[in-house]
Amino acid sequence: MERRSFLSKATVGAAAGASILAAPAIVKAQPTVRWRCSSGFPKALDTIFGAAEDAAKRISAATGGKFIITVAPAGEIVPMPQAADAVAAGTVECSHTAAFYYVGKDPTWAFGSCIPFGMNFRQMNAWWMEGGGEKIFNDWLKPQGMRYVLSGNTGAQMGGWFRKEINTMEDVKGLKMRIPGLGGRLFSAVGAVPQQIPGGDIYPALERGTIDAAEWVGPYDDEKLGFHKVAKFYYYPGFWEGGAALGWLVNEKAWTGLPPEYREIFYAAAKEANADMMAKYDARNAPALRRLIAGGTQVRPFPRPVMDGFYRAALPLYAEIGASNANFKRIYDNYTAFQRETVSWMRFTENTFDDFMAGVLRT
């Protein structure tokens, strides 16, 4: 009996092995596809721009060089704010970007990235992959001729670089700050003056005093962009980007025109990039922050009254948007219900453990 079972399993294993060995032949029979990607980021940022390049290399390797995606930095093909329109029109097949860059078109875009006081990296992944987030967001996006494939996350971001200290909500009023997405709407609601400025243009604006403050991502990227040279106060946390997701914005006709095998490979490469980007930031931000502090940067937490003030302003903002935008309200209700559930779980385990370890390993 055991011998027959072994032979049966061996036969199944051999068949699976043959199937795997046959895969290259299947790929060779597929057409050669060439796509152009307009990134939302400058090439100098190897982690956030590099995520698209890494995924493109994986896709090419897995298809034997038959599916090639050329990644161009922001502005090389189209300006970053026009990338979504370019994808919808088929000018480019895809863009690797942050969905919240397009909240000016519709605030519902924010749910492809993050909202102020929203979910962290793990919670966002759980909502997107297991909580119905991917379906509800893409059901909304599909009539616009596009789909969004999650592929990257910065984790909780820093609060940004400021020329002056922020001690109370009064200090925020009139502040000209580079901040995208619904974070910009929130800052406007409390009296600040948000500015939409692409990553590569932030430094000169901060240096010239055109803006008073700017946020980008975190120590590793911010050090590369040199913000510490023109602003000395570095605040945390970036409560408007507690887990900023990135993704591939893909033209729907181009997507459906792909062989099914290519679509599966694309999804696999995107998921790999999603994990890789977070791992790179977690590994690189700590030493970068130490270098910044050693160089004179003054790292400050936002005072609790400031955090509370922004939170109190966020809730009526969401209610206001939802009252006039049924799509936003539908996804917001789904998103926040999932958030409440996962936060209630993590406070027993992750949060308690993290707080303890932060205390005993503090240096």
Beta strands, then each sheet from edge to edge (+ up, - down):
strand 1: 33-38
strand 2: 67-72
strand 3: 94-97
strand 4: 146-153
strand 5: 160-162
strand 6: 176-178
strand 7: 193-195
strand 8: 213-214
strand 9: 233-236
strand 10: 245-251
strand 11: 298-301
sheet 1: 1+ 2+
sheet 2: 3+ 10- 4+
sheet 3: 7+ 6+ 8+ 5- 9+ 11+
end
